[in-house]
């Protein structure tokens, strides 16, 4: 029998007293061998630390101190991790029951496997406490680790990655405010790692008004569009990039540029808006003519994902 690779779950948190217990218990209940739990708290003041202490016997290492944000915490956690496989888990999300057993089995069966993309769902809780599933990603077509999928649905959560990949690519880039995880996936994907899909839902992302990427907060969207444009431009400047990857990144660059320009125009920042549009035009002259198609495709994809619930 092949030895099971050790797996490190890295929880990063700041003031999540209402959700972190579910996060930690979802890890503790996994019942897999060689499981390492690391918790990085950014100096919470809302009772989060008290909850962490209750799980201390299950935690390999933890700290509570102000840090430079989630990206820095992720890099610190990966650096401290001893597991062969890394699972990143924000403190408002959770792992489904038996998830890690399935994950470990896949990595055990294939020692050369770099990335396992697993079924993931996005949920929100109503005021009544009832959970509502907004989107379900559980098909190979949408989970496959390709540039086309990443730029449409990054799904940075629910991807289990070998520690050697983090070391090879230098971890997450702290210069991004929001898109460091997306940038990391794009850089890794461009090198063609060995990947596989596990359609079983293993990861649940909790969507709420304070979510960084999915809250719909206009300021967060503004930053995310700016970050995504930089990710695309950096990758497109690389000399070794396949035609399909270039098409995917060019399309994303156009979509994000048009959305950012619209937000700048609404702020009456006309010069900045036209600069953004000018760069997008030079990169993809037909981009503006595809806007109706992109709007329709986005609407159609959201309906499909919700229908999969």
SULNORNOR-V768610 format. One line per field, one symbol per residue. phi: phi as a letter, one per 30 degrees, with the letter a starting at -180 (. if undefined). A space follows every 10 residues. Layout:
phi = ???
//
This chain:
phi = .dddddbccc cbaahbddbd dddddddedd hbdhcccbbc ccidbcjedd deddcedccd aabbaebcje dddddddddd dcddbcbcbd dccacddidd dddddddddb dddcbccceb bcbbcdedjd dcddabcbbd eccedbdddd ddbehddicc bdddddddci iddddddbcd ddeddddddd ciddbaccdd dcbbcdcadc ddccdieedd dedddddddd eddddddddc bddddddddd ddeddddddd dddddddicd dddddddddd dddbedeedc eedddddddd ddddddddd
//
